[in-house]
Amino acid sequence: MADPSDIHDDPGHFAPPLWRQLQLTAVALAAIRGGVSGTAAFEAVAPDQRPGVQSLGFQVLRWLGRAEALRRHLAKRTPPPAADALLCTALALAWDPQRAPYEPFTLVDQAVEAAKRNPGTRAQASFVNACLRRFLRERDELVAATEREPVAQWNHPRWWIERLKRDHPRDWQRVLAADNTQAPMTLRVNPAWGERPAYQAALAAEGTPSVPVAASGLQLLRARPVQALPGFAEGACSVQDAAAQLAAPLLLEGLLGAASGGAPLRVLDACAAPGGKTAHLLELAGPGAIELTALEVDAARSLRIEQTLARLGLSARVVVGDAVRPPAWWDGRPFDAILLDAPCTASGIVRRHPDVRWLRRESDIQQLALQQAMLLAALWPLVRPGGRLLYCTCSVFREEGAHQIDAFLAHNTDAALLPSPGHLLPQSGRIAHGVQDNALGDHDGFFYALLEKQPPH
Ligand SMILES: C[S@@+](CC[C@H](N)C(=O)[O-])C[C@H]1O[C@@H](n2cnc3c(N)ncnc32)[C@H](O)[C@@H]1O
């Protein structure tokens, strides 16, 4: 999937009339309901209109459970998809006056205008008008009537809520609440450019205050387009969530410098695109310290690794291949360290991808867990005795995290679990609110397990 850090719901500079933005937002919602990813749905919007539409769209996706519940109360029969998407768009934006981006009556007026001006919804314009005017009159009663429905209350599918209750009985409510917040923009400073305090000062000089996170990160107090960041095009920094910034140090710390005879460490990044963690491994190791292979099954996505590395002035051996089938791409020499950032449900990065919860099916978890187990089984033989494999996913579900590793350890007696973060739950705000796993403040949900291969007896 796309790099989670690519997306920021930062309102744009140019804004077309609100009715047009609502139309485009509803089109994106209809596409997502049809199975298109949020990234693709918003990329289909013209570039000058995209920031505003994406900002509205993210808000709609965060409150879609509530909007759909309200729509069911307002209309017994589901209207045609285009009209339903527009109705739900307006309801998601207007249901809570505290969070509404415009006055609710303005949103209603403009949604009706949007319905009238689109030939695909014109026939339902008076129906949309009637539903939304009734919503304005009876808002408090309608909202109260939906309050007891978990999907309306938490804005996640029912199965997701149940799964979180089971997986994180103490923290499920906090995780769901965090999922519905807007994630901050977090950067990783490239040490080849300079020290973190120097980059923080450069940002501050341009009016962007920030706070340090993780070992080399900065959390911006106000998001900015990446091209406006000082030195971005020249590789001064990368956009990467604080939890994702743990991967490279976890894998390399203790190994760097301890390698045999000063030879570079042989490192494999097995699921590498778009290359965020590949680049961090190279930055952390410094020139010549590691010999890195970045493997990616998707040829088109592998180009993004090349682009990431070129911008940062780094280099690796980028290989298109399937990690489950090493004979096709492996030279037979064991690796000192392998990063397995496995494909997963992405249930930990819902703040940055609010569409994910609506696109996933519960059966995806099992399917992805099977893929992850196959990747682990295929890559473990490639680790040298005494070497390491770091398994990670951006998922909060235990089947893709702790349960996966428990099963792996039960079947691989030569594997030992080194001290690892385990499940990091997504959290918004700088202050830890008692989610015990978290020590970083504000970050996405991740799972990390660092495995060491025991030398043969
Ligand atoms: C979670 S993303 C990796 C993100 C990346 N590590 C980063 O930090 O920028 C998972 C990647 O694994 C790739 N992938 C999935 N199955 C694979 C396989 N069997 N072999 C190699 N790559 C695979 C996907 O195409 C996707 O690009």
The ligand as an SDF file (V2000), in Angstrom:
LIG
                    3D

 27 29  0  0  0  0  0  0  0  0999 V2000
    4.1120   -2.2640    4.4450 C   0  0  0  0  0  0  0  0  0  0  0  0
    4.6750   -2.0150    2.8340 S   0  0  0  0  0  0  0  0  0  0  0  0
    6.3780   -1.6660    3.1040 C   0  0  0  0  0  0  0  0  0  0  0  0
    6.6740   -0.2410    3.4940 C   0  0  0  0  0  0  0  0  0  0  0  0
    8.1640    0.0410    3.4570 C   0  0  0  0  0  0  0  0  0  0  0  0
    8.9010   -0.8950    4.2550 N   0  0  0  0  0  0  0  0  0  0  0  0
    8.4890    1.4540    3.9090 C   0  0  0  0  0  0  0  0  0  0  0  0
    8.8090    1.6590    5.0900 O   0  0  0  0  0  0  0  0  0  0  0  0
    8.4600    2.3800    3.0820 O   0  0  0  0  0  0  0  0  0  0  0  0
    4.7610   -3.6590    2.2430 C   0  0  0  0  0  0  0  0  0  0  0  0
    5.3970   -3.8030    0.8580 C   0  0  0  0  0  0  0  0  0  0  0  0
    5.6550   -5.1890    0.6470 O   0  0  0  0  0  0  0  0  0  0  0  0
    5.4290   -5.5040   -0.6970 C   0  0  0  0  0  0  0  0  0  0  0  0
    5.2340   -6.9680   -0.7650 N   0  0  0  0  0  0  0  0  0  0  0  0
    4.1100   -7.6820   -0.5020 C   0  0  0  0  0  0  0  0  0  0  0  0
    4.3440   -8.9920   -0.6460 N   0  0  0  0  0  0  0  0  0  0  0  0
    5.6510   -9.1280   -0.9980 C   0  0  0  0  0  0  0  0  0  0  0  0
    6.4760  -10.2450   -1.3130 C   0  0  0  0  0  0  0  0  0  0  0  0
    5.9900  -11.4840   -1.2690 N   0  0  0  0  0  0  0  0  0  0  0  0
    7.7620  -10.0160   -1.6350 N   0  0  0  0  0  0  0  0  0  0  0  0
    8.2540   -8.7460   -1.6770 C   0  0  0  0  0  0  0  0  0  0  0  0
    7.5170   -7.6500   -1.4140 N   0  0  0  0  0  0  0  0  0  0  0  0
    6.2260   -7.8360   -1.0690 C   0  0  0  0  0  0  0  0  0  0  0  0
    4.2050   -4.6790   -1.0530 C   0  0  0  0  0  0  0  0  0  0  0  0
    4.0990   -4.5110   -2.4550 O   0  0  0  0  0  0  0  0  0  0  0  0
    4.4940   -3.3790   -0.3000 C   0  0  0  0  0  0  0  0  0  0  0  0
    5.1910   -2.4750   -1.1190 O   0  0  0  0  0  0  0  0  0  0  0  0
  1  2  1  0
  2  3  1  0
  2 10  1  0
  3  4  1  0
  4  5  1  0
  5  6  1  0
  5  7  1  0
  7  8  2  0
  7  9  1  0
 10 11  1  0
 11 12  1  0
 11 26  1  0
 12 13  1  0
 13 14  1  0
 13 24  1  0
 14 15  1  0
 14 23  1  0
 15 16  2  0
 16 17  1  0
 17 18  1  0
 17 23  2  0
 18 19  1  0
 18 20  2  0
 20 21  1  0
 21 22  2  0
 22 23  1  0
 24 25  1  0
 24 26  1  0
 26 27  1  0
M  CHG  2   2   1   9  -1
M  END
$$$$
